[in-house]
Amino acid sequence: MTDSTPAGWYPEPDSSRERWWDGRAWTDQTQDRAPSPAPATARTARPIWPWILGGSAVVVVAIAVVTVLILTSVLGSLVRSSTKDDGASRKSSASSAAPGGATGDGIVLGSGGDDAVRVVTYIDYFCPFCGQFEATNARQLSDWVESGDVVLEVHPIAILDRSSLGTKYSTRAANAAACVADSAPDRFASFNALLFENQPEENTEGLSDADLIGLVDEAEALEGTGVADCIDTGRFIDWVTDATARALKGPLPNSDVDTLSGTPTVIVDGVQYLGGLDDPEEFADFVLRGES
């Protein structure tokens, strides 16, 4: 070392130690030589492609999810639209207007003069008591109508839908009767009688629409008419529903009856018949003599 060498720690030759040079001479101070710093190595770059691929996968998955949601929404809308359209088309074919051959809520049979007795019946085609009254009195009612002694006004209503296991037989049967009255009024009496002759028991599904159309055919009211389509589309279901509501609310028109409380409800010249449903003589006496 020379006097111009600055003071500091310098390595001893052939040694792992360092000695302090005070700028003029070596001192007795020594220390372990500091380890040489590791050579700098190139920093390994983090691969960028897994991140890119991972991000792409996320994007792809996100796009797929969004696509599925969009398709689900669109398909759901189409289904709802289709269902709504189907219901709307059926609704549009329904009518709250009375069928042809009806006066108000009643289907009128006969054209007797002012002296004719007016017999009004409120019936449910699922009602067994209505079936009993029909079986007892249908023949003589028909004879009275034909002779002009009686004008018969039939009100088909639906109060027993709850007894048909969800098929709403009372409403469907009343609609079928209205369809016949509208398109084949001269066959209504025959179809009305067939509905009672083939009356299903309560707490069953009742007759199907196809069965009802079969009875229409048996009543000779099918060929050349639109009755089958009328039954299929439920054209007069609204009318049946509204007429039933009016009867239940009351009062019953042109009568002393405040509200419908059951079926059959039979009114003769404005007065309710309260006699036996299975006694044709009692009913005949009430109709022809006006005695209660």
Backbone bond lengths (Angstrom), bond angles and torsions (degrees), N, CA, C in turn:
res aa  C-N    CA-C-N  psi(-1)  N-CA   C-N-CA  omega(-1)  CA-C   N-CA-C  phi
1 M - - - 1.453 - - 1.545 108.32 -
2 T 1.282 117.61 155.41 1.471 122.48 178.10 1.501 108.29 -120.20
3 D 1.344 113.98 167.63 1.466 118.03 -178.87 1.509 111.99 -64.48
4 S 1.310 117.50 -16.83 1.476 119.95 -179.93 1.500 112.55 -86.41
5 T 1.360 116.78 -6.57 1.476 119.57 179.44 1.515 108.52 -77.12
6 P 1.291 118.20 125.48 1.475 120.39 -177.30 1.506 111.32 -67.13
7 A 1.346 116.50 154.30 1.456 122.13 178.59 1.529 109.11 -62.24
8 G 1.351 116.23 148.30 1.462 120.04 177.89 1.493 112.18 161.08
9 W 1.304 117.09 176.80 1.469 123.62 176.81 1.514 108.70 -86.22
10 Y 1.353 111.80 130.60 1.453 117.11 -179.89 1.519 108.41 -133.76
11 P 1.324 117.90 143.85 1.479 120.81 -178.55 1.524 111.03 -67.16
12 E 1.377 113.08 140.21 1.448 117.94 173.52 1.525 108.94 -81.20
13 P 1.291 115.83 139.93 1.466 117.69 178.07 1.531 110.73 -60.28
14 D 1.295 115.78 143.24 1.467 123.44 178.02 1.520 112.05 52.23
15 S 1.331 117.05 37.33 1.458 120.64 -178.48 1.529 108.36 -147.42
16 S 1.356 113.28 158.19 1.463 118.36 177.27 1.520 110.86 -97.15
17 R 1.318 115.59 15.09 1.457 119.04 -177.04 1.520 110.12 -115.35
18 E 1.342 112.96 171.04 1.465 120.66 177.31 1.530 108.21 -125.06
19 R 1.356 114.06 149.33 1.476 119.32 179.96 1.513 107.82 -124.14
20 W 1.355 114.21 148.19 1.466 119.88 -177.32 1.530 110.72 -84.88
21 W 1.300 117.96 127.08 1.471 126.36 174.29 1.495 106.60 -103.35
22 D 1.378 117.72 120.45 1.472 121.03 -174.44 1.514 112.98 -88.07
23 G 1.310 116.26 8.17 1.476 121.73 179.14 1.515 112.77 100.41
24 R 1.391 114.37 -15.66 1.459 117.36 178.47 1.511 111.83 -127.61
25 A 1.390 114.83 -34.24 1.459 117.71 -177.56 1.516 108.13 -154.61
26 W 1.355 116.89 161.45 1.464 121.84 175.41 1.514 109.60 -72.20
27 T 1.322 115.31 143.40 1.464 120.41 177.34 1.523 108.43 -106.63
28 D 1.332 114.84 176.67 1.476 118.76 178.01 1.546 112.47 -84.19
29 Q 1.308 118.74 -0.29 1.462 121.73 -177.57 1.548 109.64 -78.77
30 T 1.317 114.67 126.50 1.469 120.30 178.07 1.544 109.28 -132.19
31 Q 1.294 115.93 164.20 1.481 121.68 174.33 1.523 108.44 -157.05
32 D 1.316 112.34 160.54 1.466 115.98 175.80 1.507 110.23 -64.59
33 R 1.292 111.94 141.01 1.460 117.26 -179.52 1.550 109.33 -66.75
34 A 1.289 116.44 132.84 1.479 120.28 176.58 1.504 109.16 -64.93
35 P 1.313 115.92 136.43 1.474 118.08 179.95 1.522 110.57 -61.96
36 S 1.299 112.05 143.73 1.471 117.44 178.83 1.523 109.34 -68.02
37 P 1.275 117.22 136.07 1.486 119.52 179.36 1.516 110.77 -61.64
38 A 1.300 113.49 140.80 1.473 118.28 -179.78 1.504 108.89 -62.56
39 P 1.295 113.86 141.81 1.469 116.59 -179.78 1.527 110.40 -60.61
40 A 1.269 113.12 140.34 1.464 117.71 179.90 1.510 110.35 -62.70
41 T 1.304 115.62 135.36 1.468 120.17 177.78 1.504 108.53 -115.51
42 A 1.268 114.64 153.08 1.464 119.12 179.76 1.518 109.58 -67.53
43 R 1.317 116.02 131.42 1.467 120.38 179.29 1.519 109.08 -68.97
44 T 1.321 112.52 129.22 1.454 116.74 179.92 1.514 109.05 -73.62
45 A 1.282 115.99 120.36 1.461 119.98 -179.67 1.526 110.24 -71.87
46 R 1.368 116.01 140.89 1.455 120.40 177.49 1.522 108.51 -71.88
47 P 1.312 116.10 124.10 1.474 117.27 -178.50 1.518 109.89 -55.50
48 I 1.292 113.44 133.37 1.457 116.74 -178.35 1.514 112.36 -91.16
49 W 1.338 120.17 -22.22 1.463 120.69 -173.46 1.532 114.46 -66.47
50 P 1.397 119.47 -34.06 1.475 115.43 178.03 1.523 111.38 -63.39
51 W 1.341 115.58 -37.40 1.464 118.21 179.97 1.518 110.68 -65.08
52 I 1.340 113.13 -42.78 1.466 117.10 179.72 1.521 110.15 -61.69
53 L 1.371 114.63 -46.24 1.465 117.92 -179.04 1.512 110.82 -64.95
54 G 1.350 115.19 -41.35 1.461 118.40 178.80 1.514 111.08 -61.54
55 G 1.327 116.12 -44.44 1.449 119.95 178.19 1.506 111.64 -62.61
56 S 1.338 115.63 -39.40 1.457 119.25 178.43 1.513 110.33 -62.97
57 A 1.346 115.46 -40.34 1.462 118.96 179.69 1.518 110.76 -62.84
58 V 1.343 114.79 -42.24 1.461 118.40 178.64 1.521 110.22 -61.18
59 V 1.347 114.80 -43.86 1.456 118.84 -179.99 1.516 110.91 -62.16
60 V 1.362 115.70 -43.94 1.464 120.23 179.82 1.521 110.76 -61.04
61 V 1.357 115.29 -45.70 1.465 119.19 179.34 1.523 110.44 -61.70
62 A 1.335 115.55 -43.77 1.469 119.27 -179.46 1.519 110.50 -60.98
63 I 1.348 115.86 -43.60 1.466 119.59 179.15 1.515 110.45 -62.06
64 A 1.355 115.88 -41.61 1.467 119.93 -179.85 1.517 110.79 -62.44
65 V 1.347 115.59 -44.02 1.477 119.27 -179.73 1.521 110.56 -62.10
66 V 1.348 115.68 -46.14 1.463 119.60 -179.74 1.529 110.09 -61.39
67 T 1.342 116.09 -41.04 1.466 119.94 179.72 1.515 111.27 -61.20
68 V 1.357 114.99 -45.26 1.475 119.36 179.25 1.514 110.50 -60.93
69 L 1.348 116.52 -43.73 1.467 119.75 -179.74 1.521 111.20 -62.16
70 I 1.339 115.56 -42.00 1.463 119.37 179.61 1.519 110.87 -63.81
71 L 1.367 115.62 -46.38 1.462 119.47 179.94 1.517 111.16 -62.53
72 T 1.352 115.48 -40.92 1.470 118.96 179.05 1.514 110.53 -62.06
73 S 1.333 115.92 -43.33 1.456 119.85 179.92 1.519 111.38 -63.50
74 V 1.348 115.31 -44.51 1.467 119.73 -179.30 1.515 110.94 -63.69
75 L 1.365 115.26 -47.51 1.458 118.93 -179.94 1.519 111.44 -62.70
76 G 1.355 115.56 -40.37 1.460 119.07 177.79 1.515 111.27 -61.18
77 S 1.344 115.56 -40.74 1.458 119.29 179.32 1.514 111.11 -64.66
78 L 1.360 114.87 -39.87 1.457 118.92 178.90 1.511 111.36 -63.89
79 V 1.350 115.41 -41.69 1.472 118.90 179.55 1.509 110.41 -64.36
80 R 1.371 115.32 -46.34 1.454 118.29 179.27 1.511 111.34 -62.26
81 S 1.338 115.20 -39.72 1.456 119.07 179.40 1.506 110.87 -64.35
82 S 1.363 115.59 -42.55 1.462 119.99 179.42 1.510 110.94 -62.51
83 T 1.366 115.73 -45.38 1.463 119.52 179.71 1.520 110.35 -63.00
84 K 1.322 114.89 -43.41 1.456 118.88 -179.37 1.514 110.28 -63.56
85 D 1.350 116.70 -43.04 1.457 119.83 -179.48 1.516 110.95 -63.20
86 D 1.380 115.29 -40.80 1.457 119.00 -179.43 1.518 110.14 -62.37
87 G 1.352 115.98 -45.57 1.448 119.57 178.81 1.512 111.23 -65.10
88 A 1.355 115.45 -38.25 1.452 119.24 -178.80 1.514 110.80 -66.39
89 S 1.367 116.37 -40.74 1.453 119.08 -179.25 1.510 110.64 -64.87
90 R 1.342 116.18 -38.93 1.464 118.76 177.46 1.524 109.55 -67.90
91 K 1.324 116.58 -40.26 1.458 120.95 179.17 1.514 110.31 -64.21
92 S 1.350 116.21 -39.78 1.454 118.81 -177.21 1.518 111.21 -66.55
93 S 1.350 117.28 -25.26 1.452 119.85 179.39 1.519 111.47 -83.04
94 A 1.342 116.73 -13.92 1.456 120.16 178.20 1.525 109.45 -79.91
95 S 1.330 114.64 155.44 1.458 118.84 -178.26 1.512 109.43 -141.00
96 S 1.327 115.71 135.65 1.458 119.66 175.33 1.525 110.35 -88.70
97 A 1.346 116.32 -3.95 1.457 120.23 176.79 1.525 109.54 -72.99
98 A 1.330 115.92 149.29 1.462 120.69 179.60 1.521 109.78 -69.19
99 P 1.319 117.74 147.14 1.458 120.05 176.28 1.528 111.36 -69.76
100 G 1.315 115.42 163.00 1.450 118.79 175.00 1.527 109.67 -60.43
101 G 1.308 116.33 147.73 1.457 120.20 -178.02 1.505 113.66 85.98
102 A 1.340 117.07 0.75 1.460 121.10 -179.28 1.519 110.45 -107.06
103 T 1.314 114.63 149.82 1.458 122.00 171.03 1.516 106.89 -118.82
104 G 1.320 116.68 110.18 1.457 119.04 -173.08 1.515 109.64 64.26
105 D 1.327 115.86 -121.63 1.466 120.20 -178.59 1.521 112.46 -98.89
106 G 1.328 117.88 4.04 1.462 120.72 -177.16 1.512 112.98 -112.57
107 I 1.328 116.60 143.94 1.460 122.78 175.53 1.529 107.28 -94.69
108 V 1.321 115.38 120.76 1.462 121.14 -169.41 1.524 110.98 -96.47
109 L 1.338 114.47 131.67 1.463 122.10 176.03 1.522 108.49 -120.54
110 G 1.315 115.84 128.51 1.455 120.33 178.66 1.507 112.41 100.07
111 S 1.317 114.90 157.59 1.464 120.24 -178.38 1.518 109.90 -137.94
112 G 1.329 116.05 41.20 1.460 119.70 178.75 1.513 111.79 -61.26
113 G 1.315 115.03 159.51 1.457 120.87 -178.61 1.515 111.99 -76.95
114 D 1.318 114.06 -164.43 1.464 120.32 -176.95 1.523 111.92 -63.17
115 D 1.336 116.72 -25.66 1.460 119.76 -178.32 1.521 112.52 -84.16
116 A 1.332 117.74 -6.71 1.468 120.48 -178.44 1.526 109.94 -68.56
117 V 1.329 115.21 142.39 1.467 121.32 176.03 1.521 108.23 -77.77
118 R 1.301 117.05 134.90 1.478 120.47 179.09 1.513 108.39 -99.87
119 V 1.329 115.06 114.23 1.464 122.56 177.65 1.524 107.67 -105.49
120 V 1.312 115.60 122.09 1.471 121.68 -178.90 1.522 108.31 -115.56
121 T 1.340 115.63 127.48 1.471 119.87 178.71 1.516 110.22 -121.31
122 Y 1.325 116.21 135.55 1.468 123.23 171.75 1.524 105.68 -108.33
123 I 1.338 115.37 114.04 1.461 119.16 -173.03 1.527 111.05 -130.96
124 D 1.326 114.71 151.16 1.460 122.91 172.05 1.520 105.94 -118.26
125 Y 1.320 117.73 124.77 1.460 120.96 -174.29 1.530 113.47 -67.02
126 F 1.321 116.11 -6.99 1.464 120.40 177.02 1.536 111.41 -99.90
127 C 1.321 116.19 -4.89 1.465 121.61 -173.21 1.537 110.71 -83.00
128 P 1.331 119.03 119.21 1.471 120.61 -179.09 1.523 113.04 -65.78
129 F 1.340 118.21 -30.69 1.463 120.52 177.91 1.525 110.57 -69.98
130 C 1.347 115.99 -33.12 1.462 119.54 174.08 1.526 109.71 -65.09
131 G 1.331 115.05 -40.33 1.457 119.31 176.49 1.521 111.85 -61.83
132 Q 1.318 116.30 -38.33 1.464 121.09 178.26 1.527 110.85 -65.55
133 F 1.327 116.30 -45.55 1.464 119.97 178.61 1.526 110.31 -62.52
134 E 1.312 117.05 -42.10 1.459 121.50 -179.81 1.524 111.08 -63.27
135 A 1.318 116.57 -46.93 1.461 119.79 -179.19 1.527 111.28 -61.74
136 T 1.330 116.19 -32.88 1.463 121.12 -177.40 1.525 112.39 -79.29
137 N 1.311 117.10 -37.98 1.463 119.89 -167.07 1.526 115.77 -120.27
138 A 1.319 118.91 -3.59 1.461 120.67 -174.65 1.526 112.38 -59.68
139 R 1.323 116.39 -43.88 1.466 119.02 -176.79 1.529 112.14 -62.44
140 Q 1.354 116.33 -47.53 1.459 117.04 -177.79 1.523 111.60 -71.98
141 L 1.317 118.50 -31.02 1.464 120.29 174.35 1.526 110.48 -62.40
142 S 1.331 115.52 -43.81 1.454 119.72 179.12 1.529 111.26 -61.35
143 D 1.311 115.99 -41.80 1.471 120.23 178.88 1.521 110.74 -64.07
144 W 1.322 117.57 -41.93 1.469 121.34 -179.82 1.524 111.11 -64.55
145 V 1.340 115.70 -40.72 1.468 119.87 179.10 1.527 109.38 -64.26
146 E 1.319 117.16 -44.27 1.459 121.44 -178.35 1.533 111.70 -64.28
147 S 1.319 116.57 -36.61 1.458 120.37 -179.49 1.515 112.89 -79.09
148 G 1.310 117.64 -13.01 1.460 122.08 -178.60 1.502 113.55 88.30
149 D 1.345 117.69 3.55 1.460 120.44 179.07 1.528 112.30 -73.79
150 V 1.332 115.91 -26.25 1.470 121.09 -175.16 1.524 109.73 -133.11
151 V 1.311 115.55 139.91 1.467 122.24 164.82 1.526 105.63 -107.36
152 L 1.312 115.22 122.03 1.469 120.61 -176.43 1.530 109.41 -101.80
153 E 1.299 115.47 130.76 1.473 121.75 179.14 1.530 108.28 -120.79
154 V 1.329 115.90 111.21 1.469 121.97 -175.31 1.528 109.30 -101.23
155 H 1.329 115.50 126.44 1.473 121.56 177.07 1.536 108.67 -109.81
156 P 1.338 117.62 98.87 1.479 118.85 175.61 1.525 109.61 -77.29
157 I 1.309 116.88 117.93 1.463 120.22 179.12 1.522 109.33 -124.53
158 A 1.316 116.01 174.17 1.470 121.04 -175.42 1.516 109.83 -134.18
159 I 1.334 115.54 97.49 1.468 119.29 176.53 1.529 111.70 -118.01
160 L 1.333 116.90 0.54 1.465 119.88 -176.45 1.528 113.56 -118.42
161 D 1.334 116.74 24.03 1.472 119.08 176.36 1.520 111.67 -56.69
162 R 1.318 116.45 -32.43 1.464 120.68 -178.06 1.528 112.26 -62.66
163 S 1.341 117.40 -17.25 1.465 121.28 -175.74 1.523 113.31 -97.05
164 S 1.345 117.26 8.96 1.468 119.71 -176.19 1.523 113.15 -114.78
165 L 1.319 116.71 24.91 1.469 122.20 172.62 1.531 112.47 56.55
166 G 1.315 115.04 37.61 1.463 119.13 174.39 1.514 115.68 90.87
167 T 1.345 119.82 -2.95 1.467 120.14 -177.43 1.526 112.98 -89.34
168 K 1.345 117.10 -8.15 1.467 121.86 -179.29 1.526 110.93 55.38
169 Y 1.318 114.88 50.00 1.463 118.84 -176.23 1.521 112.42 -61.62
170 S 1.325 118.03 -41.08 1.463 120.02 -178.77 1.522 111.01 -57.17
171 T 1.321 116.66 -45.31 1.461 120.83 179.32 1.518 111.08 -66.55
172 R 1.331 116.85 -43.44 1.469 119.43 -177.97 1.526 111.65 -66.15
173 A 1.328 116.91 -39.71 1.464 119.98 179.54 1.530 110.66 -67.05
174 A 1.355 116.27 -41.64 1.466 119.32 178.10 1.525 110.69 -64.78
175 N 1.321 116.69 -38.31 1.466 120.20 176.43 1.524 110.47 -62.23
176 A 1.330 116.68 -42.38 1.463 120.23 178.90 1.524 110.86 -61.68
177 A 1.327 116.31 -41.48 1.466 119.79 178.01 1.522 110.64 -62.14
178 A 1.331 116.76 -41.66 1.462 120.74 178.12 1.523 110.92 -64.39
179 C 1.330 116.49 -37.36 1.469 120.18 178.52 1.522 110.96 -61.60
180 V 1.326 116.76 -43.22 1.463 120.35 178.57 1.523 110.14 -66.09
181 A 1.320 116.92 -43.72 1.465 120.08 179.04 1.519 111.24 -60.03
182 D 1.325 116.40 -33.75 1.466 120.67 -177.11 1.528 111.93 -77.13
183 S 1.345 117.25 -42.65 1.465 120.51 -172.49 1.521 114.34 -102.28
184 A 1.325 116.43 -23.57 1.471 120.25 -179.14 1.529 109.07 -142.98
185 P 1.338 116.79 64.47 1.468 120.24 -172.02 1.528 113.93 -59.20
186 D 1.343 117.79 -30.52 1.457 119.70 -179.79 1.526 112.60 -72.24
187 R 1.351 117.28 -8.87 1.461 121.17 179.01 1.522 111.74 -108.17
188 F 1.324 117.31 4.90 1.456 120.11 -177.84 1.530 111.69 -62.42
189 A 1.315 117.46 -46.56 1.468 120.39 -177.51 1.527 110.52 -57.96
190 S 1.338 116.88 -41.26 1.466 120.19 179.26 1.524 111.34 -65.61
191 F 1.335 116.29 -43.86 1.461 119.60 -179.63 1.522 110.70 -67.28
192 N 1.318 117.21 -40.59 1.461 122.01 177.74 1.533 109.83 -57.37
193 A 1.330 116.38 -44.62 1.462 120.34 179.51 1.533 111.10 -65.10
194 L 1.340 116.94 -39.82 1.468 120.37 -179.67 1.523 112.00 -66.04
195 L 1.315 117.07 -34.20 1.467 119.57 178.02 1.525 110.59 -61.43
196 F 1.318 117.25 -37.87 1.461 119.72 179.06 1.533 111.85 -79.99
197 E 1.314 116.73 -35.45 1.467 119.24 177.60 1.531 110.98 -63.50
198 N 1.340 116.71 -29.61 1.471 122.20 -179.82 1.527 111.32 -110.14
199 Q 1.312 116.63 27.96 1.463 121.12 -175.26 1.532 111.05 -65.10
200 P 1.340 117.12 123.81 1.478 119.90 176.99 1.523 110.74 -75.76
201 E 1.309 115.39 161.66 1.461 119.87 177.57 1.529 110.06 -75.89
202 E 1.333 114.65 151.94 1.450 119.11 174.49 1.526 110.35 -63.31
203 N 1.331 115.02 158.16 1.471 122.59 -178.57 1.521 111.75 62.94
204 T 1.324 115.64 32.07 1.461 122.90 167.21 1.529 106.42 -126.28
205 E 1.313 116.98 174.98 1.458 119.91 179.38 1.524 112.34 -75.43
206 G 1.315 116.72 -10.36 1.457 119.27 -177.97 1.517 111.24 74.88
207 L 1.310 116.40 -169.81 1.461 121.43 178.66 1.535 109.81 -77.88
208 S 1.320 115.38 146.01 1.467 120.09 175.25 1.528 109.20 -78.24
209 D 1.323 115.80 168.53 1.465 118.94 175.78 1.526 110.47 -61.18
210 A 1.329 116.18 -36.53 1.466 119.62 177.80 1.527 110.44 -63.65
211 D 1.335 116.78 -38.91 1.467 120.49 176.85 1.528 110.45 -63.80
212 L 1.313 116.45 -42.49 1.462 120.36 179.19 1.531 110.85 -62.29
213 I 1.321 115.89 -41.14 1.463 119.43 178.31 1.527 109.69 -65.34
214 G 1.333 116.90 -34.86 1.460 120.18 175.49 1.522 111.78 -61.63
215 L 1.327 117.47 -39.74 1.465 120.96 176.98 1.527 111.16 -68.45
216 V 1.327 116.58 -34.74 1.464 120.69 175.16 1.521 109.59 -59.90
217 D 1.325 115.52 -43.96 1.462 120.29 178.30 1.530 110.65 -63.00
218 E 1.340 115.92 -41.89 1.461 120.17 178.89 1.527 111.36 -63.22
219 A 1.319 116.18 -31.36 1.468 120.78 178.07 1.524 111.96 -83.62
220 E 1.338 116.62 4.57 1.462 123.35 179.10 1.524 111.59 60.51
221 A 1.339 114.69 40.31 1.462 120.04 -179.97 1.518 112.05 -120.15
222 L 1.324 117.00 14.64 1.469 119.72 -174.34 1.523 112.68 -100.15
223 E 1.304 117.05 -49.61 1.454 120.60 -173.83 1.526 111.42 -66.95
224 G 1.333 115.39 128.59 1.452 120.73 177.60 1.515 114.36 77.98
225 T 1.323 117.19 9.17 1.469 120.43 178.28 1.521 109.21 -120.75
226 G 1.315 115.44 171.86 1.468 119.77 176.72 1.509 112.11 -102.51
227 V 1.346 117.22 24.06 1.455 120.14 -173.78 1.528 112.03 -65.11
228 A 1.336 117.01 -41.82 1.467 119.38 -178.22 1.525 111.05 -60.09
229 D 1.313 116.76 -46.21 1.468 120.52 178.83 1.526 110.55 -65.15
230 C 1.321 116.31 -37.65 1.469 121.10 178.58 1.522 110.91 -61.41
231 I 1.323 116.62 -40.84 1.466 120.74 177.99 1.521 110.54 -68.96
232 D 1.334 116.82 -45.17 1.467 120.67 -178.31 1.520 112.36 -60.77
233 T 1.320 116.90 -37.73 1.468 120.55 -175.97 1.527 112.46 -92.26
234 G 1.335 117.42 -5.22 1.461 119.54 -179.65 1.509 112.60 63.32
235 R 1.332 116.45 44.15 1.460 120.37 -170.79 1.523 113.51 -58.14
236 F 1.337 117.47 -36.34 1.468 119.36 -175.21 1.532 112.90 -109.73
237 I 1.324 116.06 20.63 1.464 118.91 177.85 1.528 111.20 -63.19
238 D 1.320 117.22 -39.96 1.464 119.91 177.92 1.524 110.66 -62.63
239 W 1.304 116.40 -40.88 1.468 119.81 179.31 1.528 110.64 -63.28
240 V 1.341 115.92 -43.46 1.469 120.17 178.47 1.529 109.96 -61.15
241 T 1.333 116.19 -46.18 1.469 120.86 -178.64 1.527 111.27 -61.58
242 D 1.330 116.47 -45.48 1.461 120.62 -178.77 1.523 111.21 -67.93
243 A 1.331 116.90 -40.78 1.461 120.23 179.69 1.523 111.00 -64.39
244 T 1.326 115.97 -38.72 1.467 120.21 177.78 1.520 110.35 -63.80
245 A 1.312 116.80 -44.29 1.470 121.08 179.44 1.520 111.08 -61.91
246 R 1.313 117.08 -40.81 1.468 120.17 179.85 1.530 110.88 -65.49
247 A 1.335 115.99 -39.88 1.467 119.28 -179.92 1.520 111.11 -66.80
248 L 1.318 116.65 -39.91 1.462 120.14 -179.42 1.524 111.68 -70.69
249 K 1.310 115.99 -30.38 1.467 119.69 178.38 1.520 110.75 -76.60
250 G 1.350 116.33 -39.12 1.443 121.73 179.97 1.526 112.40 71.60
251 P 1.332 116.39 179.19 1.470 126.13 -8.08 1.525 111.46 -73.25
252 L 1.343 116.34 160.98 1.455 119.97 177.40 1.523 108.76 -76.50
253 P 1.327 117.27 129.66 1.478 120.43 -173.08 1.534 112.83 -58.52
254 N 1.314 115.16 143.58 1.467 123.03 173.17 1.525 112.61 54.46
255 S 1.340 115.14 42.11 1.457 119.46 -178.88 1.519 110.48 -151.26
256 D 1.355 113.97 174.01 1.458 119.43 175.67 1.529 111.77 -96.88
257 V 1.334 115.71 15.20 1.470 121.14 -175.47 1.529 108.92 -96.63
258 D 1.324 115.34 121.01 1.469 119.64 -177.92 1.520 112.32 -70.34
259 T 1.322 116.70 -42.38 1.469 120.19 -178.06 1.519 109.09 -158.36
260 L 1.295 115.36 154.48 1.462 120.43 178.46 1.523 109.21 -72.48
261 S 1.330 116.58 125.11 1.464 120.50 -179.51 1.524 112.35 -114.35
262 G 1.320 117.40 -6.29 1.460 120.63 179.39 1.507 110.42 175.26
263 T 1.323 115.31 174.16 1.458 120.68 178.11 1.528 109.05 -126.90
264 P 1.339 117.43 147.65 1.464 124.03 -4.16 1.521 111.59 -77.59
265 T 1.304 115.52 145.74 1.456 121.50 167.48 1.525 106.36 -108.89
266 V 1.338 115.89 121.29 1.463 121.41 -174.88 1.522 108.38 -118.53
267 I 1.313 116.00 126.35 1.459 122.41 -176.84 1.526 108.41 -123.18
268 V 1.306 116.53 126.99 1.461 122.14 -179.59 1.525 108.53 -116.19
269 D 1.337 115.00 114.24 1.469 120.76 -177.35 1.524 111.77 48.32
270 G 1.318 115.88 43.51 1.458 121.75 173.89 1.509 114.90 88.96
271 V 1.349 118.20 -5.23 1.458 121.05 -177.69 1.527 109.46 -113.64
272 Q 1.316 116.61 132.53 1.456 120.44 -177.73 1.522 111.42 -72.73
273 Y 1.333 115.06 134.17 1.466 121.44 175.10 1.520 108.37 -84.40
274 L 1.337 116.57 123.58 1.460 121.69 -177.77 1.519 112.24 -116.84
275 G 1.327 116.48 13.85 1.455 120.45 -179.12 1.515 112.30 -80.51
276 G 1.339 114.65 -170.87 1.452 120.60 -177.56 1.524 112.60 -69.08
277 L 1.298 115.45 137.41 1.465 120.24 179.17 1.526 111.43 -75.76
278 D 1.306 116.90 -19.98 1.454 121.31 -177.14 1.525 112.41 -109.69
279 D 1.325 117.35 21.70 1.465 121.91 -179.92 1.524 109.11 -122.13
280 P 1.341 116.94 94.31 1.460 119.84 -176.68 1.527 113.51 -64.56
281 E 1.325 117.46 -31.50 1.459 120.06 -179.70 1.529 111.19 -69.08
282 E 1.322 115.88 -41.92 1.460 119.35 178.13 1.519 110.81 -61.74
283 F 1.332 115.48 -42.79 1.464 118.90 179.73 1.526 110.71 -67.19
284 A 1.335 117.18 -41.49 1.466 120.51 179.29 1.526 110.96 -61.14
285 D 1.303 115.70 -40.67 1.460 119.50 178.82 1.523 110.83 -63.72
286 F 1.303 117.04 -40.51 1.472 121.77 179.92 1.527 110.57 -65.62
287 V 1.341 116.77 -39.83 1.444 120.23 -176.87 1.529 111.67 -74.67
288 L 1.317 117.01 -48.31 1.448 120.38 -171.98 1.505 114.64 -83.77
289 R 1.314 117.01 -22.71 1.459 119.31 -179.16 1.538 111.41 -109.88
290 G 1.314 116.40 -12.75 1.457 119.03 -179.24 1.496 113.01 70.17
291 E 1.348 116.68 24.10 1.465 120.74 -179.60 1.528 108.69 -98.89
292 S 1.297 116.47 140.12 1.451 121.33 178.82 1.505 109.26 -99.10
